[in-house]
């Protein structure tokens, strides 16, 4: 198998065990040749080997990590140093100093990868600010980039020794805590499941609650009623895989042959994924996805427990890999030949009573905070509704005022009607005009006569006009009002 393909095969699982392990596997040795009884094992047809699909680490910088490794692997000097560097030296950052000696082409590509990663992080920061409603707030990218410890944010343009050192330490630390975080997540899952069950019981009456409790106990007993589970990594457990999985005679069990049969990527190591595959037969004894009483989340936790146990027993150099030598040494130990019984999850509660109490208190506080938040939101909603009602009322008043003004504009006053006397049009004189003329005439006489009733004076005035129409008719047009004593208003 070519070096390039072999490296890629080693990459697939190493991402899950950390950067340091990944670097070590870049030059992992070829698989140890084995001799298999060809009468019992069907010879596989010769087919071109392909690298297995890469497994996502789950890290938010997974792609960046992969691309950096891919280009470092291309440099011959770096590969040689990696081959001669101790695991602890890698973790302490000694390998990172070798970055100064890689080729210019590789360094240029690493610079480009870092610039792309910094740009990606800035885009994520800006998107988060937008979601939180901070569109108008200036974003200090340099300050926010400090939270990403796997790169040097003070130098966003070039990939330096410090960047490689940060990447090694961050990935190693993050992935070493992977199992711990999974255990914590499972513990919370189990406590929430019990919490929900207790809440449901409180909603039932006494008879229903009794039936529910009886059903729960029945499911627990049914789940616990399964065949004996072999101790993970023991001779009995591996022989069962040899017989049922590989179809070989248990009397011919050979540890070295078994190791090479199940070293699926041929790198000379059992990694975590390959170890977990060995426990499938044991897990099938306990869990069936079609059974109501079997929880598949618990099955994965059981698989994790089995893998961790074997790693603790067999992985003597703590590199999270089992080499052939480590495996062969473990098969000679008493724990392998005469193991203790294995206690499954139903025999080991995932949480303590104290942890459950604290979890319940935390949930109660969360519920109280949510209720208070709901009250505050309701108050805000009521206030907004009140303001909206005020705005609607003001809008109606404004609309009514506009309509009133429009009606005033559209209303027109008709001109006064004309009175025709002997063919001449004489404007109608209104009572107001008569009153004004009377007052004016009284003033012109200097109040010589005694005051009379206004109606009598008006009547006399009209009689005088009727007796001397010629005077008015002979007056030039437009001067009739003057001759009449200016009866009309200016």
C-alpha positions in Angstrom: 0.0 0.0 0.0 1.4 3.4 -1.0 2.5 5.9 1.6 -0.1 8.4 0.7 -3.0 6.0 0.9 -1.6 4.5 4.1 -1.4 7.9 5.8 -5.0 8.7 4.8 -6.1 5.4 6.4 -4.4 6.3 9.6 -6.0 9.7 9.6 -9.6 8.4 9.8 -9.7 7.5 13.4 -6.8 9.5 14.7 -8.9 12.6 14.5 -11.0 11.3 17.3 -8.0 10.6 19.5 -6.4 14.0 19.2 -3.9 15.9 17.2 -0.8 14.2 18.8 -2.1 10.7 17.9 -2.8 11.9 14.4 0.7 13.1 13.9 2.2 9.8 15.2 0.0 7.8 12.8 1.3 9.7 9.8 4.2 7.3 9.8 2.6 4.3 11.4 4.2 1.0 10.4 2.8 -1.5 8.0 0.6 -4.2 9.4 2.4 -7.3 10.8 2.1 -10.2 8.4 0.0 -13.1 9.7 -0.4 -16.7 8.8 -4.0 -17.8 8.6 -5.2 -21.3 8.0 -6.5 -21.0 4.4 -8.8 -24.0 4.9 -10.8 -22.0 7.4 -10.6 -18.5 6.1 -11.7 -17.6 2.6 -9.0 -15.7 0.8 -10.2 -12.2 -0.1 -10.0 -11.2 -3.7 -7.4 -8.7 -4.6 -9.0 -5.3 -4.8 -7.5 -1.9 -4.8 -7.5 -0.6 -1.2 -9.3 2.7 -0.6 -8.8 4.9 2.5 -11.7 4.8 4.9 -14.0 7.8 5.2 -12.7 10.4 7.7 -14.5 10.8 10.9 -15.5 14.2 12.0 -13.9 15.2 15.3 -16.9 17.3 16.3 -14.5 20.3 16.9 -15.7 23.6 15.4 -12.2 23.9 13.8 -12.3 20.4 12.4 -11.8 21.4 8.7 -8.9 23.7 9.6 -7.3 21.0 11.6 -7.6 18.5 8.7 -6.2 20.8 6.1 -3.2 21.8 8.2 -2.3 18.1 8.8 -2.8 17.3 5.2 -0.2 19.9 4.1 2.3 19.2 6.9 2.2 15.5 5.9 3.5 16.5 2.4 6.8 17.8 3.8 9.5 15.2 4.0 11.5 16.9 6.7 8.5 17.2 9.0 7.6 13.6 8.4 11.1 12.5 9.4 11.1 14.6 12.6 7.7 13.2 13.5 9.0 9.7 13.2 11.7 10.4 15.8 9.7 12.5 18.2 8.4 11.1 21.4 4.7 11.5 22.3 5.4 13.7 25.3 7.7 15.9 23.2 4.9 16.4 20.7 2.4 17.4 23.5 5.0 19.8 24.9 5.3 21.6 21.6 8.8 20.5 20.5 7.6 19.2 17.2 6.0 22.6 16.4 9.5 24.2 16.2 10.2 22.0 13.2 7.8 24.2 11.3 10.6 26.6 10.6 12.3 24.0 8.4 9.4 22.9 6.2 9.3 23.9 2.5 8.3 27.4 1.3 5.3 25.9 -0.6 3.9 24.3 2.5 4.4 27.4 4.6 2.7 29.5 1.9 -0.3 27.2 1.9 -0.5 27.2 5.7 -0.5 31.0 5.6 -3.5 30.9 3.2 -5.3 28.3 5.4 -4.9 30.5 8.5 -6.2 33.7 6.7 -9.2 31.7 5.5 -9.9 30.4 9.1 -9.6 33.9 10.6 -12.0 35.2 7.9 -14.4 32.4 8.7 -14.3 33.2 12.4 -15.0 36.8 11.8 -18.0 35.9 9.7 -19.3 33.8 12.5 -18.8 36.5 15.0 -20.6 39.0 12.8 -23.5 36.6 12.2 -23.8 36.0 15.9 -23.9 39.8 16.5 -26.7 40.2 13.9 -28.8 37.4 15.5 -28.5 39.1 18.9 -29.7 42.4 17.4 -26.4 44.2 17.4 -26.4 45.4 13.8 -25.5 48.9 14.8 -22.8 48.0 17.3 -19.2 48.1 16.1 -17.6 44.6 16.3 -14.1 44.3 17.9 -13.0 41.2 16.0 -9.6 41.2 17.6 -11.1 41.0 21.1 -13.6 38.3 20.2 -11.0 36.2 18.4 -9.2 35.8 21.8 -11.7 33.0 22.7 -10.3 30.8 19.9 -7.2 29.5 21.5 -6.2 27.2 18.6 -4.7 30.1 16.6 -2.7 33.3 17.3 -5.3 36.0 16.6 -2.6 38.8 16.9 -1.1 37.7 13.7 -4.0 36.8 11.3 -1.8 36.6 8.2 0.9 34.0 8.6 1.0 30.5 10.1 3.9 30.5 12.6 5.3 28.0 15.2 3.0 29.4 17.8 0.0 28.5 15.7 1.1 24.9 15.3 1.8 24.7 19.0 -1.6 26.1 19.9 -3.4 23.8 17.5 -1.6 20.7 18.9 -2.4 21.6 22.5 -6.0 22.7 21.9 -6.9 19.7 19.8 -5.3 17.3 22.3 -7.0 18.9 25.3 -10.4 19.1 23.6 -10.4 15.6 22.4 -9.1 14.1 25.6 -12.1 15.6 27.3 -14.4 14.1 24.7 -15.3 11.0 26.7 -15.7 13.0 29.9 -18.2 15.3 28.3 -20.1 12.3 26.8 -20.4 10.8 30.3 -21.8 14.1 31.7 -24.3 14.3 28.9 -25.5 10.8 29.5 -25.8 11.5 33.3 -28.0 14.5 32.5 -30.0 12.4 30.1 -30.7 9.8 32.7 -31.6 12.4 35.4 -34.0 14.2 33.0 -35.6 10.9 32.1 -36.3 10.2 35.8 -37.5 13.7 36.4 -40.0 13.5 33.5 -41.2 10.2 34.9 -41.8 11.6 38.3 -43.6 14.6 36.9 -45.8 12.4 34.8 -46.7 10.3 37.9 -47.9 13.4 39.7 -50.5 14.0 37.0 -52.1 10.6 37.6 -54.7 9.5 40.1 -53.8 6.8 42.7 -54.9 3.9 40.6 -53.2 5.1 37.4 -50.1 5.9 39.3 -50.0 2.3 40.7 -50.4 0.8 37.3 -47.6 3.1 35.9 -45.2 2.1 38.6 -46.0 -1.6 38.1 -45.3 -1.2 34.4 -42.1 0.5 35.0 -40.8 -2.2 37.3 -41.9 -4.8 34.8 -39.8 -3.1 32.0 -36.8 -2.9 34.3 -36.9 -6.6 35.1 -37.4 -7.5 31.5 -34.4 -5.4 30.4 -32.2 -7.0 33.1 -33.2 -10.5 32.0 -30.6 -11.2 29.3 -27.7 -13.7 28.8 -24.5 -13.3 30.7 -22.3 -10.5 29.4 -18.6 -11.4 29.1 -16.0 -9.1 30.5 -14.9 -6.7 27.7 -11.5 -7.6 26.3 -11.4 -11.0 28.1 -10.5 -14.3 26.4 -14.2 -15.4 26.6 -15.4 -12.3 25.0 -12.8 -12.4 22.2 -13.4 -16.1 21.6 -17.1 -15.4 21.2 -16.3 -12.9 18.4 -13.8 -15.3 16.9 -16.5 -18.0 16.7 -19.7 -16.1 16.0 -18.3 -13.1 14.1 -15.4 -14.6 12.3 -16.8 -18.2 11.9 -13.7 -19.8 13.2 -13.2 -22.7 15.6 -12.9 -21.5 19.2 -10.3 -24.2 19.9 -8.0 -22.6 17.3 -8.2 -19.1 18.9 -4.9 -17.2 18.3 -4.5 -13.7 19.8 -2.1 -12.6 17.0 -4.4 -13.8 14.2 -7.4 -12.2 16.0 -5.6 -8.9 16.2 -4.8 -8.7 12.5 -8.2 -9.9 11.5 -9.8 -7.0 13.4 -7.2 -4.3 12.6 -9.5 -3.2 9.8 -7.3 -0.3 8.5 -4.1 -2.4 8.7 -2.1 0.2 10.6 -0.9 -2.2 13.3 -3.1 -0.7 16.1 -6.5 -1.1 17.6 -8.0 2.3 17.7 -11.1 3.3 19.6 -13.4 2.6 16.7 -12.0 -0.9 16.1 -12.2 -1.7 19.7 -15.8 -0.7 20.0 -16.7 -2.9 17.0 -15.6 -5.9 19.1 -18.3 -5.3 21.7 -21.3 -5.5 19.3 -22.0 -9.1 20.1 -22.1 -8.3 23.9 -24.3 -5.3 23.4 -26.8 -7.3 21.3 -27.4 -9.5 24.4 -28.6 -6.5 26.3 -30.3 -4.2 23.8 -32.8 -4.6 21.1 -34.1 -1.5 19.3 -37.5 -3.2 18.9 -38.0 -3.6 22.6 -39.8 -1.0 24.7 -37.6 -1.6 27.7 -34.3 -1.1 25.8 -32.9 2.4 25.5 -30.4 2.9 22.6 -28.8 5.9 24.3 -27.9 3.6 27.1 -26.5 1.1 24.7 -24.0 3.7 23.3 -23.0 4.6 26.9 -22.4 0.9 27.6 -20.2 0.6 24.5 -18.2 3.6 25.7 -17.7 2.1 29.1 -16.5 -1.2 27.6 -14.0 0.6 25.3 -12.7 2.8 28.2 -12.2 -0.3 30.4 -10.1 -2.1 27.7 -8.0 1.0 27.1 -7.3 1.4 30.8 -6.3 -2.3 31.0 -4.3 -2.7 27.8 -3.1 0.7 26.6 0.0 0.9 28.8 1.6 3.9 27.1 -1.7 5.8 27.3 -1.6 6.9 23.6 -5.3 5.9 23.2 -4.2 3.1 20.9 -3.6 -0.6 21.4 -0.5 -1.9 19.6 0.0 -5.6 18.8 2.6 -5.9 21.5 0.3 -4.4 24.1 -2.5 -6.7 23.0 -0.3 -9.8 23.2 1.0 -8.9 26.7 -2.6 -8.4 27.9 -3.6 -11.8 26.7 -1.2 -13.4 29.1 -2.6 -11.6 32.2 -4.9 -13.2 34.7 -7.5 -10.5 34.0 -7.7 -11.8 30.5 -7.8 -15.5 31.3 -10.0 -15.4 34.5 -11.9 -12.1 34.4 -14.3 -10.8 37.0 -18.0 -10.5 36.0 -19.0 -7.3 34.1 -21.5 -5.0 35.7 -23.8 -3.5 33.2 -25.5 0.0 33.4 -28.6 -1.3 35.1 -26.4 -2.5 37.9 -24.6 0.9 38.1 -26.8 4.0 38.5 -25.3 6.8 36.4 -26.0 9.4 39.1 -26.1 9.8 42.9 -29.0 10.9 45.0 -27.1 14.1 45.8 -26.6 14.8 42.0 -30.3 14.2 41.4 -31.2 16.6 44.2 -29.0 19.3 42.7 -30.3 18.6 39.2 -33.9 19.0 40.5 -33.0 22.3 42.2 -31.4 23.5 39.0 -34.5 22.7 37.0 -36.7 24.4 39.6 -34.6 27.5 39.3 -34.7 27.4 35.6 -38.5 27.1 35.7 -38.8 30.0 38.1 -36.6 32.1 35.8 -38.7 31.2 32.8 -41.9 32.0 34.7 -40.6 35.4 35.7 -39.5 36.0 32.2 -43.0 35.1 31.0 -44.5 37.5 33.4 -42.2 40.3 32.3 -43.0 39.5 28.7 -46.7 39.6 29.4 -46.3 43.0 31.0 -44.4 44.3 28.0 -47.1 42.9 25.8 -49.9 44.6 27.8 -48.0 47.9 27.7 -47.5 47.6 24.0 -51.2 46.8 23.5 -52.1 49.8 25.6 -49.9 52.1 23.5 -51.3 50.6 20.4 -54.8 51.4 21.5 -53.8 55.0 22.2 -52.3 55.3 18.8 -55.5 53.8 17.2 -57.6 56.3 19.1 -55.4 59.2 18.0 -55.5 57.9 14.4 -59.3 57.9 14.5 -59.5 61.5 15.9 -57.1 62.7 13.2 -59.1 61.0 10.5 -62.3 62.6 11.8 -60.6 66.0 11.8 -59.4 65.5 8.2 -62.9 64.5 7.1 -64.5 67.5 8.8 -62.1 69.9 7.0 -62.8 68.2 3.7 -66.6 68.7 4.2 -66.0 72.4 4.9 -64.0 72.8 1.8 -66.6 71.1 -0.4 -69.5 73.1 1.0 -70.5 76.1 -1.3 -72.7 79.1 -0.3 -75.2 80.1 -3.0 -75.3 83.8 -4.1 -78.4 85.9 -2.9 -81.4 85.9 -5.3 -82.1 89.0 -7.4 -85.4 91.0 -7.4 -86.5 92.4 -10.8 -88.4 95.7 -10.7 -89.5 97.2 -14.0 -86.8 95.3 -15.8 -84.0 96.6 -13.5 -82.3 94.1 -11.2 -82.1 95.3 -7.6 -80.2 93.3 -5.1 -82.2 92.0 -2.2 -81.6 94.1 0.9 -81.4 92.0 4.0 -82.7 93.0 7.3 -79.1 93.5 8.5 -78.5 96.0 5.7 -81.7 97.9 6.6 -80.7 98.0 10.2 -77.2 99.4 9.3 -78.8 102.0 6.9 -81.2 103.1 9.7 -78.3 103.6 12.1 -76.3 105.6 9.6 -79.2 107.9 8.7 -79.9 108.5 12.4 -76.3 109.6 12.9 -76.4 112.0 9.8 -79.3 113.8 11.3 -77.4 114.5 14.4 -80.1 112.8 16.5 -82.4 115.9 15.9 -85.5 113.9 16.0 -86.6 111.9 18.9 -85.7 108.2 18.6 -88.3 106.1 17.1 -88.8 102.4 16.9 -86.5 100.9 14.3 -89.4 99.1 12.5 -91.3 102.4 12.1 -88.3 104.1 10.7 -87.6 101.4 8.2 -91.2 101.4 7.0 -91.1 105.2 6.5 -87.8 104.9 4.6 -89.2 102.3 2.2 -92.3 104.5 1.6 -90.1 107.4 0.7 -88.2 105.2 -1.8 -91.4 104.1 -3.4 -92.6 107.7 -3.8 -89.5 108.9 -5.6 -88.3 106.1 -7.8 -87.0 108.5 -10.4 -84.3 109.8 -8.2 -82.9 106.3 -8.0 -83.4 105.5 -11.6 -81.6 108.7 -12.7 -78.6 108.0 -10.6 -75.6 106.8 -12.5 -75.0 103.1 -12.4 -73.0 102.1 -9.4 -74.1 105.2 -7.5 -77.5 104.0 -6.5 -76.2 102.8 -3.2 -74.9 106.3 -2.4 -78.1 107.9 -3.3 -79.9 105.4 -1.1 -77.8 106.4 1.8 -75.2 103.6 1.3 -77.5 100.7 2.2 -75.0 98.0 1.4 -72.0 97.1 3.4 -68.5 97.9 2.1 
